[in-house]
């Protein structure tokens, strides 16, 4: 059986995600966070694997997001946790189309 292919889902209006901001939403039934940093968009799983805290409430730093609950730090580009070896959040393709931020995920 072939794994389902990712599908594009609208996340928010581009204007609602200014430089240096982060927000989260359910996308295709999955909790996803999107950050805009350095003119780039990064999409990743919104829940910290430690205790499921919303990463969009964390501290956005250059190249990373730090969970507000217990300070686990994740690389925006790869999802790898710099604080705990082996821990990670999934990352998703993200882009802007016609004034919208669009994230590709496999729906649940």
BELMOVEN-V367879 format. One record per backbone hydrogen bond with DSSP energy under -0.5 kcal/mol. NH is the residue of the N-H (numbers start at 1). CO is the residue of the C=O. Records with the same first field share a line. If there is no record, write none. Layout:
NH->CO  CO
//
This chain:
7->105
9->103
11->101
12->101
14->99
16->13
17->14
20->36
21->18
23->34
25->32
27->30
30->27
32->25  30
33->44
34->23
35->42
36->21
37->35  40
40->37
42->35
43->92
44->33
45->90
46->31
48->46  53
52->48
55->46  53
57->54
58->55
59->66
60->58
61->59  64
64->61
65->74
66->59
67->65  72
71->67
74->65
75->80
76->63
79->75
81->87
82->73  80
83->73
87->84
89->79
92->43
95->102
97->100
100->97
101->12
102->95  100
103->9
104->93
105->7  103
107->105
108->28
//
